[in-house]
C-alpha cells in the first residue's frame, strides 16, 4: 500500500531560528533552515496518523492543510514532542461521539494523563477540551490496515520509542539504538534518524554517529531530523553521502506501508 510521509517539523527542542541567536543559520534566507519542532504525518488509504504533537502543531497543521486526523503516536513525553496536544481540539471534534486515539508507552500515557488532567478529568466542565482517549502501547499497533511497530531507543538515560511502519522507520531523539532494535530495522526504504549536530551531546545522536547507523542498516534513503542551528541545510547536504540528506519542514516522501 502506498503512503506519503510529510515532515511537519525537523528542528530541535528550541527550534530554528533559536530565540535571541545571531548565527548564520538562524538568519538564513533558505526556507529549509527554518525548523519547527520534530514530528511527521503519515497518510495512507484515506487515513492520517501523526507522530508527536509539538508546540508548533497548530502552525504545522495549518501549513500542511491537515483537515482530518485518525490517530496520534507518541515517542516520549518531552515538551517538544507533547505540548501541542491541546491543538488537537478541532480535529478531535470530528470524531464525536467517538474519541481521537492517542497511543503511548504505558508510563508515558500515565504521565500525559497526569500532566493534562484538565483533558482527562471528567469533572472538568469549562471550555472545549480535546476529545481524545489514551491507549497504552503494549506491542505493535494496527491502524487502518498498517502496522506501527515500536522500536526501543535510548535517549540519554531514558527508554523511548521510535516506530517502524512498512518500509519506513522514524527514530527521533536517541543517543543509542540497542542491538535488539537494530535487528528490526533491516530492509528499509526510508530511515529517519536523530542527528542534532556534529559536536557530541549526552542525549542525542550526532551526524557522525547517525552516518554509522546508516552504513550498518543500509536503507535506500536516510534523512536526519531533530536538527539544531549548527547544521546549515545546503552546506551540510553537500558533505553527506548521496543517499543521506537533512530533512526539512514540508518535505514529502512516498513509500510502501
N, C-alpha and C positions, 0 to 999 in steps of 0.2 A: 504494500500500500504506500502510495506517495505521500510525503509530508513536507511541510515548509517550516523551517525554523527561522524566527526573526530575533535578532539581538535587540532586546529592549534597552539594556544598559551594559556597558563594557568597562566601567570605571571601578576604582577602589572606593573604600568607605567614605572618603571625603569628596569624591567626585573630581572631575577635571573640567574647567579650571577649579582650583582649590581656593577657598576664601583667603584673600589677602596675599596671594602669591604673585610674584612678578617674573616668574621664569618664562622661558620662551614657549614652552608647550602650553602653559596656562593662557598665554596671549597669542597663540597660534591662530591663523586665519583658516587653517584646514579644518573643515567640519568634523573630520574623523578624530581630531584631537579633543572634541567636546564629548566627555564621557560621563553619563549618568550612572547610578549605582547598578550592580550586576544582576541581570535577570534575562530569561529568554521566554519566548512564546512559541509553542509547537501547535501547528494546525494540520488536521488530517480528517478525512471522512466527515467534513462539515462540523468538526469539533475544535475547541480551542482550550489548551492547557498551558498554564504558565508555571515557571519555577521561580519562586520567591516573589514577594511584594515589597519592593524597595520604597524608600521615602520619596522617590521620583515616579512612583507608579502612575499617578494621575497624569503627569506630563507625558510619560511614555505611552499610555493608553490613548491619549488624545492624538499624539504624533502618529501612531500606527492605526488610528481609527478602529480601535477594538470596540466592538458593539455587543459581543456575547462572550461569555466565559463559562466553561463547563467544569473546571477543576483547578486547584492550586496545589502544587507540591512544594514543600519547604525543605531546604538543605539544612538549616540550623536557625538559631534564634538571635543572632547578632542584629543590631539595629539596622544596618544597611541592607538586610535581606527580609526584614519583617515589618518595618514601621509604616508601610503603605497599606496595611490591612484594612484600615477604615475606608480607604478609597475604593474598596470592593463594593461599596453600598449600591451604586446604580446598576452594576452588573449582577449583583446577587438578587436584587429585587425581581429580576426576570425569572427567577427560579420558583417564586411563590406559587403554591403553598409549600413546595419543597425548599431545600436549602443548598447553597453552593458548597460542595465538599472541599475541605482543606485537609491535606494529608501531611503528616509529620511523624518523625520518630516519637515513640511514646513519651519520653522525657521532654522532648521539645513541645509536644502537644499540651502537656501539663503546664509547661512554662507559659505558653501562649494563652491558655485558659486563665491562668492567674494574672498575667500581665494585663490582659484585656478583659478584666472582669465585667466591665460595663457592657461588653458584647454578649458574654456567655452567661451572665447572671439574669435569670428570668424575672427577677423582681424589679429590674430597671425599667422605668415607664416613660422616660423622657427622650424625645427626638428619634430620628431614624437610625436604626442600627444595621450593620451588615447582616444579611440573612444567610448565615453560614453555619456549618457544623464541622467539628474536628473529628478526623478519623486517624487513629494511630496506625503507623506503618509497621506491619509485622511480617514483611516479605514482599515479593513483587506485587505491584498494584496494577490490576487490569482496568483500563479505562477506554471504553468505547472501541474495543477491538484492538487496542495496542497494549503492550506490556512495558511498564516502567519498573525497572529493577534497581533498588537502592544499592549504591556502591559505597562501602565504608571508606572514609578518608580521615586522615589525622590533620587537625587544624590547630597547631601548637600542641596543647595538652588535651584537646577536646576531640571526641569522635563525632563526625558529622556525616551527612550523606551527599554523594553525587548521585546521578541517575544515568542508567543506560536505557535507551528506548530504540529498539530496532537496530539500525546500523550506525546510530549516533550515541554519543555519551557527553554529558555535561558535568565537568568536575571543577567546581569553583572552590576557592578558599581551602587550600590544602598545603601543608608543609611536607607531607609524606603520603604515599599511596601504599598500603600494605600489600604484601605478596598475594594474599587471598583475593584482593580486589583486582590486582593486575591480571589475574587469570580470567576474570570476567570481561576483560576489555580487548579480547582478540577479534580480529576480522572487522574492524571498524572502518566505515567510510568517513565519518566526521567525529573528531575528538576535540572538545573544548577543555583547556587546562588553565589553571591559575598561573599567571606569570606577572607578578607585581612589578618587578624591576630587575636590574642586574645585581644590585647590592643584596647580600643575604638578609633575610627577615625571619624572626622566630616563629611566625605562624603562616607564612605564605611561601609559595614556590617562586623561584627566580627564573629568568629566561633560560639560563644555563641548565638548571635542573629540569625544566619542562622540555627542553630540547632533548635531554637524555631520555625522558619518558617517551617522547615521540619516536626516537631511534629504537627503543625497545619494543614498543607496541606496533609501530609501523602502520598507522592509519593512512588512508588515502589522502585525507585532508586534515590538518590540525590548525586550531585557532586559539590564540591566547586571550584571556579575559582577566577581569579584576586588575586593570592596568592603572598605574599611578602616573604622575606627571613627569617621571624620569624618562619615559619612552615616547619620543615623537613618532607619529604613525609612519610617515613615508620613510624617514631615515632608518627606523628600526626594521621595517619590512625589507629594505634593501640589503640588510645584513643576515636575513633569515633564509633557510632552505626554501626552495620553490613551493613545496607543499605545506609550508607553515606561514601563517600570517597573523598579525594582530586583528582581532575582531574590532568592530566599531558599531556604534549605535545606529540601528536601522538596517544593518546588514541582513540579507536573506539568503538562505541556503535550501536546496531541495535534497531529500534523501529518502530512503526506504525505512518505514517504521514497522 
